[in-house]
C-alpha cells in the first residue's frame, strides 16, 4: 500500500490522459536496443556536451554504448561497472569501490523499467507532466551516501520511459532522451 501511495495511483486512475498510458510500476524492460541522446550540462562549461548511442538491457546486464562523439561502452551489472573507451579493454569505472554508488543508485532498475523497485532508494512523487499526456516521477534520494552524488531524478513516460533527468549533487545535470526500442 505504501508503494501505491508513493506513486499516487488514486489520482492517476482518475485522470483521463493516464487511462491511455501504462502505470509507471507496470513498465517492463525494453526489448531490443533503444537509441538515446544524452545531454550533459556541466558547471563551468558554456555549452552542453551531447552524445548519442544505444542502450541494451539483457537480463541482469545493461550495456550503455555511446557511439558519438567517441565510442564508450559501459557495462553495468549488480557487481560493478566497467567501461571501454574507443575500442580499448574494459576497465573498472574509477577507483575500486567508486562504482558502488552507480550500482546502488538504482540505475539498473530504472533502465530495466522496474520503477517500483526505486521506492526503496528514493522518495517518489508523481507530478503532472508538463508536455501533457503521460506521467512524471520526481525522485529524491533517501540515503545520505546517495544524496552525496545525486540531488534528484525526474523520469517521464507513458507506455515506456521516455526521458530521464539526473540532477547531481555538484550541480551538473544529465538529460537522457530514449527512443522506442528497436526490437
Contact map, one row per residue, 1 for C-alpha under 8 A:
111110000000000000000000000000000000000000000000000000000000000000000000000000000000000000000000000000000000000000000000000000000000000000000000000000000000000000000000000000000000000
111111000000000000000000000000000000000000000000000000000000000000000000000000000000000000000000000000000000000000000000000000000000000000000000000000000000000000000000000000000000000
111111100000000000000000000000000000000000000000000000000000000000000000000000000000000000000000000000000000000000010010000000000000000000000000000000000000000000000000000000000000000
111111111000000000000000000000000000000000000000000000000000000000000000000000000000000000000000000000000000000000000000000000000000000000000000000000000000000000000000000000000000000
111111111000000000000000000000000000000000000000000000000000000000000000000000000000000000000000000000000000000000000000000000000000000000000000000000000000000000000000000000000000000
011111110000000000000000000000000000000000000000000000000000000000000000000000000000000000000000000000000000000000000010001111000000000000000000000000000000000000000000000000000000000
001111111000000000000000000000000000000000000000000000000000000000000000000000000000000000000000000000000000000000000000000111000000000010000000000000000000000000000000000000000000000
000111111111000000000000000000000000000000000000000000000000000000000000000000000000000000000000000000000000000000000000000011000000000000000000000000000000000000000000000000000000000
000110111111100000000000000000000000000000000000000000000000000000000000000000000000000000000000000000000000000000000000000000000000000000000000000000000000000000000000000000000000000
000000011111110000000000000000000000000000000000000000000000000000000000000000000000000000000000000000000000000000000000000000000000000000000000000000000000000000000000000000000000000
000000011111111000000000000000000000000000000000000000000000000000000000000000000000000000000000000000000000000000000000000000000000000000000000000000000000000000000000000000000000000
000000011111111001000000000000000000000000000000000000000000000000000000000000000000000000000000000000000000000000000000000000000000000000000000000000000000000000000000000000000000000
000000001111111101100000000000000000000000000000000000000000000000000000000000000000000000000000000000000000000000000000000000000000000000000000000000000000000000000000000000000000000
000000000111111101000000000000000000000000000000000000000000000000000000000000000000000000000000000000000000000000000000000000000000000000000000000000000000000000000000000000000000000
000000000011111111100000000000000000000000000000000000000000000000000000000000000000000000000000000000000000000000000000000000000000000000000000000000000000000000000000000000000000000
000000000000111111110000000000000000000000000000000000000000000000000000000000000000000000000000000000000000000000000000000000000000000000000000000000000000000000000000000000000000000
000000000000001111111000000000000000000000000000000000000000000000000000000000000000000000000000000000000000000000000000000000000001110000000000000000000000000000000000000000000000000
000000000001111111111110000000000000000000000000000000000000000000000000000000000000000000000000000000000000000000000000000000000000111000000000000000000000010000000000000000000000000
000000000000101111111100000000000000000000000000000000000000000000000000000000000000000000000000000000000000000000000000000000000000000000000000000000000000000000000000000000000000000
000000000000000111111100000000000000000000000000000000000000000000000000000000000000000000000000000000000000000000000000000000000000000000000000000000000000010000000000000000000000000
000000000000000011111110000000000000000000000000000000000000000000000000000000000000000000000000000000000000000000000000000000000000110000000000000000000000011000000000000000000000000
000000000000000001111111011000000000000000000000000000000000000000000000000000000000000000000000000000000000000000000000000000000000000000000000000000000000011100000000000000000000000
000000000000000001001111111000000000000000000000000000000000000000000000000000000000000000000000000000000000000000000000000000000000000000000000000000000000011000000000000000000000000
000000000000000000000111111000000000000000000000000000000000000000000000000000000000000000000000000000000000000000110000000000000000001000000000000000000000110100000000000000000000000
000000000000000000000011111000000000000000000000000000000000000000000000000000000000000000000000000000000000000011110000000000000000000000000000000000000000000000000000000000000000000
000000000000000000000111111100000000000000000000000000000000000000000000000000000000000000000000000000000000000001000000000000000000000000000000000000000000000000000000000000000000000
000000000000000000000111111110000000000000000000000000000000000000000000000000000000000000000000000000000000000011100000000000000000000000000000000000000000001110000000000000000000000
000000000000000000000000011111000000000000000000000000000000000000000000000000000000000000000000000000000000000111000000000000000000000000000000000000000000000100000000000000000000000
000000000000000000000000001111100000000000000000000000001000000000000000000000000000000000000000000000000000001111000000000000000000000000000000000000000000000000000000000000000000000
000000000000000000000000000111111100000000000000000000001000000000000000000000000000000000000000000000000000000110000000000000000000000000000000000000000000000100000000000000000000100
000000000000000000000000000011111000000000000000000000001000000000000000000000000000000000000000000000000000000000000000000000000000000000000000000000000000000000000000000000000000111
000000000000000000000000000001111100000000000000000000011000000000000000000000000000000000000000000000000000000000000000000000000000000000000000000000000000000000000000000000000000111
000000000000000000000000000001111110000000000000000001111000000000000000000000000000000000000000000000000000000000000000000000000000000000000000000000000000000000000000000000000000111
000000000000000000000000000001011111000000000000000001110000000000000000000000000000000000000000000000000000000000000000000000000000000000000000000000000000000000000000000000000111110
000000000000000000000000000000001111100000000000000111100000000000000000000000000000000000000000000000000000000000000000000000000000000000000000000000000000000000000000000000000111100
000000000000000000000000000000000111110000000000000111100000000000000000000000000000000000000000000000000000000000000000000000000000000000000000000000000000000000000000000000011110000
000000000000000000000000000000000011111000000000011110000000000000000000000000000000000000000000000000000000000000000000000000000000000000000000000000000000000000000000000000011100000
000000000000000000000000000000000001111100000000011100000000000000000000000000000000000000000000000000000000000000000000000000000000000000000000000000000000000000000000000001111000000
000000000000000000000000000000000000111110000001111000000000000000000000000000000000000000000000000000000000000000000000000000000000000000000000000000000000000000000000000001110000000
000000000000000000000000000000000000011111000001110000000000000000000000000000000000000000000000000000000000000000000000000000000000000000000000000000000000000000000000000111100000000
000000000000000000000000000000000000001111101011100000000000000000000000000000000000000000000000000000000000000000000000000000000000000000000000000000000000000000000000000111000000000
000000000000000000000000000000000000000111111001100000000000000000000000000000000000000000000000000000000000000000000000000000000000000000000000000000000000000000000000001110000000000
000000000000000000000000000000000000000011111000000000000000000000000000000000000000000000000000000000000000000000000000000000000000000000000000000000000000000000000000001100000000000
000000000000000000000000000000000000000001111100000000000000000000000000000000000000000000000000000000000000000000000000000000000000000000000000000000000000000000000000000000000000000
000000000000000000000000000000000000000011111111000000000000000000000000000000000000000000000000000000000000000000000000000000000000000000000000000000000000000000000000000000000000000
000000000000000000000000000000000000000000011111000000000000000000000000000000000000000000000000000000000000000000000000000000000000000000000000000000000000000000000000000000000000000
000000000000000000000000000000000000000010001111100000000000000000000000000000000000000000000000000000000000000000000000000000000000000000000000000000000000000000000000000000000000000
000000000000000000000000000000000000001111001111110000000000000000000000000000000000000000000000000000000000000000000000000000000000000000000000000000000000000000000000000000000000000
000000000000000000000000000000000000001111000011111000000000000000000000000000000000000000000000000000000000000000000000000000000000000000000000000000000000000000000000000000000000000
000000000000000000000000000000000000111100000001111100000000000000000000000000000000000000000000000000000000000000000000000000000000000000000000000000000000000000000000000000000000000
000000000000000000000000000000000000111000000000111110000000000001111000000000000000000000000000000000000000000000000000000000000000000000000000000000000000000000000000000000000000000
000000000000000000000000000000000011110000000000011111000000000001111000000000000000000000000000000000000000000000000000000000000000000000000000000000000000000000000000000000000000000
000000000000000000000000000000000011100000000000001111100000000111110000000000000000000000000000000000000000000000000000000000000000000000000000000000000000000000000000000000000000000
000000000000000000000000000000001111000000000000000111110000000111100000000000000000000000000000000000000000000000000000000000000000000000000000000000000000000000000000000000000000000
000000000000000000000000000000001111000000000000000011111000011110000000000000000000000000000000000000000000000000000000000000000000000000000000000000000000000000000000000000000000000
000000000000000000000000000000011100000000000000000001111100011100000000000000000000000000000000000000000000000000000000000000000000000000000000000000000000000000000000000000000000000
000000000000000000000000000011111000000000000000000000111111111000000000000000000000000000000000000000000000001100000000000000000000000000000000000000000000000000000000000000000000000
000000000000000000000000000000000000000000000000000000011111111000000000000000000000000000000000000000000000000000000000000000000000000000000000000000000000000000000000000000000000000
000000000000000000000000000000000000000000000000000000001111110000000000000000000000000000000000000000000000000000000000000000000000000000000000000000000000000000000000000000000000000
000000000000000000000000000000000000000000000000000000001111110000000000000011000000000000000000000000000000000000000000000000000000000000000000000000000000000000000000000000000000000
000000000000000000000000000000000000000000000000000000001111111000000000001111000000000000000000000000000001000000000000000000000000000000000000000000000000000000000000000000000000000
000000000000000000000000000000000000000000000000000000111111111100000000001110000000000000000000000000000001001000000000000000000000000000000000000000000000000000000000000000000000000
000000000000000000000000000000000000000000000000000000111100111110000000111100000000000000000000000000000000000000000000000000000000000000000000000000000000000000000000000000000000000
000000000000000000000000000000000000000000000000000011110000011111000000111100000000000000000000000000000000000000000000000000000000000000000000000000000000000000000000000000000000000
000000000000000000000000000000000000000000000000000011100000001111100011110000000000000000000000000000000000000000000000000000000000000000000000000000000000000000000000000000000000000
000000000000000000000000000000000000000000000000001111000000000111111111100000000000000000000000000000000000000000000000000000000000000000000000000000000000000000000000000000000000000
000000000000000000000000000000000000000000000000001111000000000011111111000000000000000000000000000000000000000000000000000000000000000000000000000000000000000000000000000000000000000
000000000000000000000000000000000000000000000000001110000000000001111110000000000000000000000000000000000000000000000000000000000000000000000000000000000000000000000000000000000000000
000000000000000000000000000000000000000000000000001100000000000001111110000000000000000000000000000000000000000000000000000000000000000000000000000000000000000000000000000000000000000
000000000000000000000000000000000000000000000000000000000000000001111111000000000000110000000000000000000000000000000000000000000000000000000000000000000000000000000000000000000000000
000000000000000000000000000000000000000000000000000000000000000011111111100000000000111000000000000000000000000000000000000000000000000000000000000000000000000000000000000000000000000
000000000000000000000000000000000000000000000000000000000000000011100111110000000011111000000000000000000000000000000000000000000000000000000000000000000000000000000000000000000000000
000000000000000000000000000000000000000000000000000000000000001111000011111000000011100000000000000000000000000000000000000000000000000000000000000000000000000000000000000000000000000
000000000000000000000000000000000000000000000000000000000000001110000001111100001111000000000000000000000000000000000000000000000000000000000000000000000000000000000000000000000000000
000000000000000000000000000000000000000000000000000000000000111100000000111110001110000000000000000000000000000000000000000000000000000000000000000000000000000000000000000000000000000
000000000000000000000000000000000000000000000000000000000000111100000000011111011100000000000000000000100001000000000000000000000000000000000000000000000000000000000000000000000000000
000000000000000000000000000000000000000000000000000000000001110000000000001111111000000000000000000000100001000000000000000000000000000000000000000000000000000000000000000000000000000
000000000000000000000000000000000000000000000000000000000001100000000000000111110000000000000000000000100001000000000000000000000000000000000000000000000000000000000000000000000000000
000000000000000000000000000000000000000000000000000000000000000000000000000011111000000000000000000000100000000000000000000000000000000000000000000000000000000000000000000000000000000
000000000000000000000000000000000000000000000000000000000000000000000000000111111100000000010000001100100000000000000000000000000000000000000000000000000000000000000000000000000000000
000000000000000000000000000000000000000000000000000000000000000000000000011110111110000000011000001001100000000000000000000000000000000000000000000000000000000000000000000000000000000
000000000000000000000000000000000000000000000000000000000000000000000000011100011111000001111000000000000000000000000000000000000000000000000000000000000000000000000000000000000000000
000000000000000000000000000000000000000000000000000000000000000000000001111000001111100001111000000000000000000000000000000000000000000000000000000000000000000000000000000000000000000
000000000000000000000000000000000000000000000000000000000000000000000001110000000111111111100000000000000000000000000000000000000000000000000000000000000000000000000000000000000000000
000000000000000000000000000000000000000000000000000000000000000000000111100000000011111111000000000000000000000000000000000000000000000000000000000000000000000000000000000000000000000
000000000000000000000000000000000000000000000000000000000000000000000111000000000001111100000000000000000000000000000000000000000000000000000000000000000000000000000000000000000000000
000000000000000000000000000000000000000000000000000000000000000000000011000000000001111110000000000000000000000000000000000000000000000000000000000000000000000000000000000000000000000
000000000000000000000000000000000000000000000000000000000000000000000000000000000001111111000000000000000000000000000000000000000000000000000000000000000000000000000000000000000000000
000000000000000000000000000000000000000000000000000000000000000000000000000000000001101111100000000000000000000000000000000000000000000000000000000000000000000000000000000000000000000
000000000000000000000000000000000000000000000000000000000000000000000000000000000111100111110000000000000000000000000000000000000000000000000000000000000000000000000000000000000000000
000000000000000000000000000000000000000000000000000000000000000000000000000000000111000011111000000000000000000000000000000000000000000000000000000000000000000000000000000000000000000
000000000000000000000000000000000000000000000000000000000000000000000000000000011110000001111111001000000000000000000000000000000000000000000000000000000000000000000000000000000000000
000000000000000000000000000000000000000000000000000000000000000000000000000000001110000000111111011000000000000000000000000000000000000000000000000000000000000000000000000000000000000
000000000000000000000000000000000000000000000000000000000000000000000000000000000000000000011111111000000000000000000000000000000000000000000000000000000000000000000000000000000000000
000000000000000000000000000000000000000000000000000000000000000000000000000000000000000000011111111000000000000000000000000000000000000000000000000000000000000000000000000000000000000
000000000000000000000000000000000000000000000000000000000000000000000000000000000000000000011111111000000000000000000000000000000000000000000000000000000000000000000000000000000000000
000000000000000000000000000000000000000000000000000000000000000000000000000000000000000000000111111100000000000000000000000000000000000000000000000000000000000000000000000000000000000
000000000000000000000000000000000000000000000000000000000000000000000000000000000000000000001111111110000000000000000000000000000000000000000000000000000000000000000000000000000000000
000000000000000000000000000000000000000000000000000000000000000000000000000000011000000000011111111111100000000000000000000000000000000000000000000000000000000000000000000000000000000
000000000000000000000000000000000000000000000000000000000000000000000000000000010000000000000000111111110000000000000000000000000000000000000000000000000000000000000000000000000000000
000000000000000000000000000000000000000000000000000000000000000000000000000000000000000000000000011111111000000000000000000000000000000000000000110010000000000000000000000000000000000
000000000000000000000000000000000000000000000000000000000000000000000000000000001000000000000000001111111110000000000000000000000000000000000000000000000000000000000000000000000000000
000000000000000000000000000000000000000000000000000000000000000000000000000111111000000000000000001111111111000000000000000000000000000000000000000000000000000000000000000000000000000
000000000000000000000000000000000000000000000000000000000000000000000000000000000000000000000000000111111110000000000000000000000000000000000000010000000000000000000000000000000000000
000000000000000000000000000000000000000000000000000000000000000000000000000000000000000000000000000011111110000000000000100000000000000000000000010000000000000000000000000000000000000
000000000000000000000000000000000000000000000000000000000000000000000000000000000000000000000000000001111111110000001100100000000000000000000000000000000000000000000000000000000000000
000000000000000000000000000000000000000000000000000000000000000000000000000000000000000000000000000001111111111000000000000000000000000000000000000000000000000000000000000000000000000
000000000000000000000000000000000000000000000000000000000000110000000000000111000000000000000000000000100111111100000000000000000000000000000000000000000000000000000000000000000000000
000000000000000000000000000000000000000000000000000000000000000000000000000000000000000000000000000000000111111111101100000000000000000000000000000000000000000000000000000000000000000
000000000000000000000000000000000000000000000000000000000000000000000000000000000000000000000000000000000111111111100100000000000000000000000000000000000000000000000000000000000000000
000000000000000000000000000010000000000000000000000000001000010000000000000000000000000000000000000000000011111111000000000000000000000000000000000000000000000000000000000000000000000
000000000000000000000000000111000000000000000000000000001000000000000000000000000000000000000000000000000001111111000000000000000000000000000000000000000000000000000000000000000000000
000000000000000000000000101111000000000000000000000000000000000000000000000000000000000000000000000000000000111111100000000000000000000000000000000000000000000110000000000000000000000
000000000000000000000000111110000000000000000000000000000000000000000000000000000000000000000000000000000000111111111100000000000000000000000000000000000000000000000000000000000000000
000000000000000000000001101000000000000000000000000000000000000000000000000000000000000000000000000000000000110011111110000000000000000000000000000000000000000000000000000000000000000
001000000000000000000001100000000000000000000000000000000000000000000000000000000000000000000000000000000000000001111110000000000000000000000000000000000000000000000000000000000000000
000000000000000000000000000000000000000000000000000000000000000000000000000000000000000000000000000000000100100001111111000000000000000000000000000000000000000000000000000000000000000
000000000000000000000000000000000000000000000000000000000000000000000000000000000000000000000000000000000100110001111111110000000000000000000000000000000000000000000000000000000000000
001001000000000000000000000000000000000000000000000000000000000000000000000000000000000000000000000000000000000000111111111100000000000000000000000000000000000000000000000000000000000
000000000000000000000000000000000000000000000000000000000000000000000000000000000000000000000000000000000000000000001111110000000000000000000000000000000000000000000000000000000000000
000000000000000000000000000000000000000000000000000000000000000000000000000000000000000000000000000000001100000000000111111000000000000000001110000000000000000000000000000000000000000
000000000000000000000000000000000000000000000000000000000000000000000000000000000000000000000000000000000000000000000111111100000000000000111100000000000000000000000000000000000000000
000001000000000000000000000000000000000000000000000000000000000000000000000000000000000000000000000000000000000000000010111110000000000000111100000000000000000000000000000000000000000
000001100000000000000000000000000000000000000000000000000000000000000000000000000000000000000000000000000000000000000010011111000000000011110000000000000000000000000000000000000000000
000001110000000000000000000000000000000000000000000000000000000000000000000000000000000000000000000000000000000000000000001111100000000011100000000000000000000000000000000000000000000
000001110000000000000000000000000000000000000000000000000000000000000000000000000000000000000000000000000000000000000000000111110000001111000000000000000000000000000000000000000000000
000000000000000000000000000000000000000000000000000000000000000000000000000000000000000000000000000000000000000000000000000011111000001111000000000000000000000000000000000000000000000
000000000000000000000000000000000000000000000000000000000000000000000000000000000000000000000000000000000000000000000000000001111101001100000000000000000000000000000000000000000000000
000000000000000000000000000000000000000000000000000000000000000000000000000000000000000000000000000000000000000000000000000000111111111100000000000000000001000000000000000000000000000
000000000000000000000000000000000000000000000000000000000000000000000000000000000000000000000000000000000000000000000000000000011111000000000000000000000000000000000000000000000000000
000000000000000000000000000000000000000000000000000000000000000000000000000000000000000000000000000000000000000000000000000000001111100000000000000000000000000000000000000000000000000
000000000000000010000000000000000000000000000000000000000000000000000000000000000000000000000000000000000000000000000000000000011111110000000000000000000000000000000000000000000000000
000000000000000011001000000000000000000000000000000000000000000000000000000000000000000000000000000000000000000000000000000000001011111000000000000000000000010000000000000000000000000
000000000000000011001000000000000000000000000000000000000000000000000000000000000000000000000000000000000000000000000000000000001001111100000000000000000001110000000000000000000000000
000000000000000001000001000000000000000000000000000000000000000000000000000000000000000000000000000000000000000000000000000001111000111110000000000000000001110000000000000000000000000
000000000000000000000000000000000000000000000000000000000000000000000000000000000000000000000000000000000000000000000000000001111000011111000000000000000111100000000000000000000000000
000000100000000000000000000000000000000000000000000000000000000000000000000000000000000000000000000000000000000000000000000111100000001111100000000000001111000000000000000000000000000
000000000000000000000000000000000000000000000000000000000000000000000000000000000000000000000000000000000000000000000000000111100000000111110000000000011110000000000000000000000000000
000000000000000000000000000000000000000000000000000000000000000000000000000000000000000000000000000000000000000000000000011110000000000011111000000000011100000000000000000000000000000
000000000000000000000000000000000000000000000000000000000000000000000000000000000000000000000000000000000000000000000000011100000000000001111100000000111000000000000000000000000000000
000000000000000000000000000000000000000000000000000000000000000000000000000000000000000000000000000000000000000000000000111000000000000000111111011001110000000000000000000000000000000
000000000000000000000000000000000000000000000000000000000000000000000000000000000000000000000000000000000000000000000000111000000000000000011111011000000000000000000000000000000000000
000000000000000000000000000000000000000000000000000000000000000000000000000000000000000000000000000000000000000000000000100000000000000000001111111000000000000000000000000000000000000
000000000000000000000000000000000000000000000000000000000000000000000000000000000000000000000000000000000000000000000000000000000000000000001111111100000000000000000000000000000000000
000000000000000000000000000000000000000000000000000000000000000000000000000000000000000000000000000010000000000000000000000000000000000000000011111110000000000000000000000000000000000
000000000000000000000000000000000000000000000000000000000000000000000000000000000000000000000000000010011000000000000000000000000000000000001111111111000000000000000000000000000000000
000000000000000000000000000000000000000000000000000000000000000000000000000000000000000000000000000000000000000000000000000000000000000000001111111111100000000000000000100000000000000
000000000000000000000000000000000000000000000000000000000000000000000000000000000000000000000000000000000000000000000000000000000000000000000001111111100000000000000000100000000000000
000000000000000000000000000000000000000000000000000000000000000000000000000000000000000000000000000010000000000000000000000000000000000000000000111111100000000000000001110000000000000
000000000000000000000000000000000000000000000000000000000000000000000000000000000000000000000000000000000000000000000000000000000000000000001000011111111000000000000111100000000000000
000000000000000000000000000000000000000000000000000000000000000000000000000000000000000000000000000000000000000000000000000000000000000000011000001111111000000000000111100000000000000
000000000000000000000000000000000000000000000000000000000000000000000000000000000000000000000000000000000000000000000000000000000000000001111000000001111100000000000111000000000000000
000000000000000000000000000000000000000000000000000000000000000000000000000000000000000000000000000000000000000000000000000000000000000011110000000001111110000000011110000000000000000
000000000000000000000000000000000000000000000000000000000000000000000000000000000000000000000000000000000000000000000000000000000000000111100000000000011111000000011100000000000000000
000000000000000000000000000000000000000000000000000000000000000000000000000000000000000000000000000000000000000000000000000000000000000111000000000000001111100011111000000000000000000
000000000000000000000000000000000000000000000000000000000000000000000000000000000000000000000000000000000000000000000000000000001000011110000000000000000111110011110000000000000000000
000000000000000000000001000000000000000000000000000000000000000000000000000000000000000000000000000000000000000000000000000000000000011100000000000000000011111111100000000000000000000
000000000000000001011111000000000000000000000000000000000000000000000000000000000000000000000000000000000000000000000000000000000000111000000000000000000001111111000000000000000000000
000000000000000000001110001000000000000000000000000000000000000000000000000000000000000000000000000000000000000000000000000000000000000000000000000000000000111110000000000000000000000
000000000000000000000101001101000000000000000000000000000000000000000000000000000000000000000000000000000000000010000000000000000000000000000000000000000000111111000000000000000001000
000000000000000000000000001000000000000000000000000000000000000000000000000000000000000000000000000000000000000010000000000000000000000000000000000000000011111111110000000000000100000
000000000000000000000000000000000000000000000000000000000000000000000000000000000000000000000000000000000000000000000000000000000000000000000000000000000011110111110000000000001111000
000000000000000000000000000000000000000000000000000000000000000000000000000000000000000000000000000000000000000000000000000000000000000000000000000000000011100011111000000000111100000
000000000000000000000000000000000000000000000000000000000000000000000000000000000000000000000000000000000000000000000000000000000000000000000000000000001111000011111100000000111000000
000000000000000000000000000000000000000000000000000000000000000000000000000000000000000000000000000000000000000000000000000000000000000000000000000000001110000000111110000011110000000
000000000000000000000000000000000000000000000000000000000000000000000000000000000000000000000000000000000000000000000000000000000000000000000000000001111100000000011111000011100000000
000000000000000000000000000000000000000000000000000000000000000000000000000000000000000000000000000000000000000000000000000000000000000000000000000001111000000000001111101111000000000
000000000000000000000000000000000000000000000000000000000000000000000000000000000000000000000000000000000000000000000000000000000000000000000000000011110000000000000111111110000000000
000000000000000000000000000000000000000000000000000000000000000000000000000000000000000000000000000000000000000000000000000000000000000000000000001111100000000000000011111100000000000
000000000000000000000000000000000000000000000000000000000000000000000000000000000000000000000000000000000000000000000000000000000000000000000000000010000000000000000001111100000000000
000000000000000000000000000000000000000001100000000000000000000000000000000000000000000000000000000000000000000000000000000000000000000000000000000000000000000000000011111110000000000
000000000000000000000000000000000000000111100000000000000000000000000000000000000000000000000000000000000000000000000000000000000000000000000000000000000000000000000011111111000000000
000000000000000000000000000000000000000111000000000000000000000000000000000000000000000000000000000000000000000000000000000000000000000000000000000000000000000000001111001111100000000
000000000000000000000000000000000000011110000000000000000000000000000000000000000000000000000000000000000000000000000000000000000000000000000000000000000000000000001110000111110000000
000000000000000000000000000000000000011100000000000000000000000000000000000000000000000000000000000000000000000000000000000000000000000000000000000000000000000000111100000011111000000
000000000000000000000000000000000001111000000000000000000000000000000000000000000000000000000000000000000000000000000000000000000000000000000000000000000000000000111000000001111100000
000000000000000000000000000000000001110000000000000000000000000000000000000000000000000000000000000000000000000000000000000000000000000000000000000000000000000001110000000000111110000
000000000000000000000000000000000111100000000000000000000000000000000000000000000000000000000000000000000000000000000000000000000000000000000000000000000000000011100000000000011111000
000000000000000000000000000000000111000000000000000000000000000000000000000000000000000000000000000000000000000000000000000000000000000000000000000000000000000001000000000000001111100
000000000000000000000000000000000110000000000000000000000000000000000000000000000000000000000000000000000000000000000000000000000000000000000000000000000000000101000000000000000111110
000000000000000000000000000001111110000000000000000000000000000000000000000000000000000000000000000000000000000000000000000000000000000000000000000000000000000000000000000000000011111
000000000000000000000000000000111100000000000000000000000000000000000000000000000000000000000000000000000000000000000000000000000000000000000000000000000000000000000000000000000001111
000000000000000000000000000000111000000000000000000000000000000000000000000000000000000000000000000000000000000000000000000000000000000000000000000000000000000000000000000000000000111
